[in-house]
Amino acid sequence: MNNMITMGEVPGGGPARMDLAELLATRLLVQGNSGSGKSHLLRRLLEQSARMVQQAIID
């Protein structure tokens, strides 16, 4: 199983990838100023990992 999920692109081109297995084995903190893209990042993460892990979202 491919545990890498594509989150976007790195400066200069190429995919920015995250190791889903590593993320699930640790913790994730997303923080930033209002309008910095936190919700966009979390939506992208959830969309990319939906087929691989069970999800529950509470807001």
Sequence and secondary structure as in RCSB ss.txt:
>XXXX:A:sequence
MNNMITMGEVPGGGPARMDLAELLATRLLVQGNSGSGKSHLLRRLLEQSARMVQQAIID
>XXXX:A:secstr
   EEEEEE TTSSEEEEEHHHHHHS       TTSSHHHHHHHHHHHHTTTS      
